Amino acid sequence: MKVMKSVNSADDRFCVDIFRRADGTWGFEHYRRDVEDGRWFPVSRYSAWVFPDEATVRARAVAEIDWFI
């Protein structure tokens, strides 16, 4: 898996990674930053969803995550 785009929320508390898998499919994941140690943790299980291309995965991430544009 290779992260193709990583977008942080305006307050840097959340992040969305859009990635491409070795088999050519696409996916995304939503993370939150732990203020105590600065580490990122997934807040969903979106990474298991499979999309055929970047446009489709981006549209779905926008539909699922309210701050992500």
C-alpha positions, 0 to 999 in steps of 0.5 A: 500500500502506498499513501497517495495523498494525506490531508489534515483537518484545519485543527490538525486533530484528524487526517485522511489518507488516500492510498493505492494498494499493490493490486491497483485498487484504492482506499482511504482511512480516517485518523485522529491524533493522540494529543498525549503522544502525537501518534495517529490512530484510525477512527474507522474501518474505511481501509477495508473498503475497495474502490477502482480509482482515485476519483471514486475513493475521494468522492466516498471519503468526502461523503463519509467524513464531514470535514474532508473536502 
